[in-house]
Amino acid sequence: MAGTEKAIERLSGRMSTLDGLYKRGIVTGGLLSKQLKSLLSSKDARIVFKSLVEL
C-alpha cells in the first residue's frame, strides 16, 4: 500500500499544480484538457486504479 500512497501524493501534487496554473489563467481550454488526460493515463493513476478499484 505504500506505493499506492506515494502515487496518490504525486497525483495530488500534480492536480494542485494544474489547479494553480488554471486559477492564474496560464492553463486553459485544450491545454488543460490534454494535461488532465495525461494525468489520468499516467503510471501513478494506473497504480491507484489497480490498487483501489480493481482489487
C-alpha angles and dihedrals in degrees: 000000000000090000090052092050091052090048090052090050091051092047091048091050092050091048091050090051092049090047091053093048091048093049090052091049094243096117118039142144116351095008092053090049092051092048093050091048090050091050093050092049095045126118090251091054090051091050092052093045093050093046101043107023109030095040 
